[in-house]
């Protein structure tokens, strides 16, 4: 699955320093390596792209300069982004001249320091919708994500453009990064719980720190943890940050089953807390 | 100053349709043409860039594909963005291979529909800081904008990169767009009042609709306006949206003098209201 190079692993080690707050011990477990099921790079990429409706297009100017410009997009079932551009706009003229393109999308749920947030670059070649076998789906995908495009999509100078992805590069924040194959990307599913994650994390940390600590004691190697905070959640489990006698540690706890419904995060977390109490006899 | 083409003027006319809310009359005055002093495209670009600390870099992959990726940046006195990149990261390797690059930056103060917001693309060629005559200023500019870069800037694999801008393309929202020459961009000044604008607009609309209406009656051709709302503000004046017997109209009112201090927007607006009352004998 992972196609990271030795250099990238080194970079993770170097940049991992940032993961610790000033004055805390650096976690001795790399963020991507603390165990349990988690989303693949392909799933991370699909999740970011499924929840965003704008990004930055990289296209080629007539003189070969890479041209970065704002675009809105929708997403087809196979993860291909679809743009709606006027031929009068520079980026559309660029695509007419050279079909190579990429799209950078930032995680729309991330708040705070930008480099700590997720983002993905999808690269490949575009097709104008009249060159694409499924013009109607492309159109529908764009209009679903960007309803206001209905006001101009039918103007003569506007076309839909589909980016057929052949390279995927995901960065999850400091020290979290990986590539995905085009095939893995096409077949991966966006995490349905993602829209609930920010509220779920706030709720867990505000109202259930005791349950999080029980999860850590029951299902991580830090049985001596004294406090736990949820730092990330997904359909497979929770990332925790723990206070332990040996300093601050990062850990992962997994749900019994993958969550398959948008609203299923709460039930999975309640189940994990229940199993923690059961295992600890608490 | 303007380098827009006939096509772009046509696009403005077409896209101008969006400026009106559903059910309202389309303003008969194009947003860029409703008179009074306003910021040039170069000033708009410098203002966006001065207030943002991240954007999307366009670089060239080894195979020539344009590669869009997230970057943080600072800005030198001449408007050149400065990045701090690891040679282990793909975009830095791209810049090593081909110095052509661009940077897309969105207006960090814009909220709401993304295509209605400002953004700018700066294109040119990068220099690694050891190739730049003012390495120290480049470093200082980046660290001022991105203080957390101090944690990794001195690692061996990180370098500062300066984008020497030779093309500037600003889009201010639907139907507002223009290019600026590299020289105009270098010499332009960021609008010092920009950080105050969102609060100023909220305050004016919430607490002073009567003063806005007086401004419209005194200083626009809509003496018969019945309501006024501020839609934009800058160091030169205010953009107003007016209810008139002939429908919804856009108009511009200018301050007596350009505001030169970050906190000067309030005094200039109070002065404009005072002159409106004076002129109308109200």
Interface residues (C-beta under 8 A of the other chain):
Chain A: X7 X8 X10 X11 X14 X15 X17 X18 X53 X54 X55 X56 X57 X58 X59 X60 X61 X64 X65 X66 X67 X68 X69 X70 X72 X86 X88 X89 X90 X100 X101 X102 X103 X104 X106 X113 X114 X115 X119 X121 X123 X148 X151 X152 X155 X157 X167 X169 X171
Chain B: X7 X8 X10 X11 X14 X15 X17 X18 X53 X54 X55 X56 X57 X58 X59 X60 X61 X64 X65 X66 X67 X68 X69 X70 X72 X86 X88 X89 X90 X100 X101 X102 X103 X104 X106 X113 X114 X115 X119 X121 X123 X148 X151 X152 X155 X157 X167 X169 X171
